[in-house]
């Protein structure tokens, strides 16, 4: 089968989505298995908050995600109102990522 330029673009987007999704999944899992102190110590301080004293639109997402992971979605919304829908979006994306990755592995195994 020959592949035109559209095929290469599709493969590039799929590869990028796999890489980004793997990182997102690792981050979601880390919130459930690592201590909160470890994760908050690994995340950098917001540059905007450090230099200007004002919070950016992403401020509080780490604390919000950790609150969701520990079963406290009410406090997650107080840290950043986008943390609940974004956590849900990341979770749905991770489910699709796992499904497609497993299906591709099974397809490749079947071809051998």
ABEGO torsion letter per residue (X at the ends): XBBBAAAAAAAAAAAAAAAAAAAAAAAAAAAAABBAAAAAAABBBBAAAAAAGBBBAABGAAAAAAAAAAGBAAAAAAABAAAAAAAAAAAAAAAAAAAAAAAAAAAAAAAX
